[in-house]
Amino acid sequence: MGSKRQIFLVYGCNEWKNKPMPLLMATTSPMKVKMFVSKLIEDGDADYDFGHGTDFSPRRMAKEFRKDFRWMTRDSLNSRLWNVYFDYVMDGEEL
């Protein structure tokens, strides 16, 4: 049996992350997830609470998200994201 691919899922959500959430994107590329969520932040459709500094412009929030995406866990990132949530499943895994 071959290795299964990881599939990233990006959802739109409210501040409480209530379900059901509309699926906005599905991809096997972590880079595409990072850039898609970053664009949502820059466009003002999502927020990223990075917890320090005084510049909370969409551009700055997106920059901090991209930086943190490299080293923070999915749960940590999701706890800082507003109006967007991302997850992943393995190919063939039931949702």
C-alpha positions in Angstrom: 0.0 0.0 0.0 1.5 3.4 -1.0 1.7 6.5 1.1 -1.4 8.6 1.4 -1.3 12.3 0.5 -2.2 15.0 2.9 -5.1 17.2 1.7 -5.5 20.6 3.3 -9.0 22.1 3.7 -9.7 25.8 4.2 -13.1 26.8 5.6 -14.9 30.0 6.1 -16.3 30.3 9.6 -17.7 32.6 12.3 -15.7 33.6 15.4 -16.8 30.5 17.3 -15.9 28.2 14.4 -19.4 26.7 14.5 -20.1 23.9 12.0 -21.1 23.6 9.3 -18.5 25.7 7.7 -18.3 26.4 3.9 -15.3 24.8 2.3 -13.3 27.5 0.5 -10.4 25.4 -0.8 -8.9 22.0 -0.9 -5.3 21.3 -1.9 -2.3 19.1 -1.3 0.1 22.1 -1.2 0.9 23.7 2.1 2.2 26.7 0.2 -1.1 27.2 -1.5 -2.9 27.1 1.9 -0.5 29.6 3.3 -0.9 32.0 0.4 -4.7 31.5 0.2 -5.2 32.3 3.9 -2.8 35.2 3.6 -4.8 36.7 0.8 -8.0 36.4 2.8 -6.3 38.3 5.6 -5.0 41.0 3.2 -8.4 41.4 1.6 -10.0 41.9 5.0 -12.0 38.7 4.8 -10.1 37.2 7.8 -8.0 38.4 10.7 -4.9 37.1 12.3 -4.2 38.0 16.0 -0.5 37.8 16.3 -0.7 39.4 19.8 2.0 42.0 19.7 2.8 45.4 18.2 0.4 48.2 17.3 0.2 47.7 13.5 -2.8 45.5 12.9 -3.3 46.4 9.3 -4.4 43.5 7.1 -1.0 43.6 5.3 0.9 43.2 8.7 -1.4 40.5 9.9 -0.9 38.6 6.6 2.9 39.0 6.9 2.9 37.6 10.5 0.7 34.7 9.5 3.1 33.7 6.7 6.0 33.9 9.1 4.2 31.9 11.8 3.0 29.3 9.3 6.5 27.9 9.0 6.8 26.9 12.7 3.5 27.0 14.5 1.1 24.1 14.8 -2.2 24.0 13.0 -4.1 24.4 16.3 -2.0 27.4 17.3 -2.5 29.1 14.0 -6.2 28.4 14.1 -6.5 29.8 17.6 -5.2 33.1 16.1 -7.3 33.1 12.9 -10.7 34.7 12.7 -13.3 33.9 10.0 -11.1 31.2 8.5 -10.1 27.8 9.6 -7.8 25.2 8.1 -7.4 21.5 8.6 -6.1 18.5 6.8 -7.0 14.9 6.2 -5.2 12.0 4.6 -6.4 11.0 1.1 -9.3 8.6 1.5 -10.0 9.6 5.1 -13.6 10.1 6.0 -14.6 13.6 7.2 
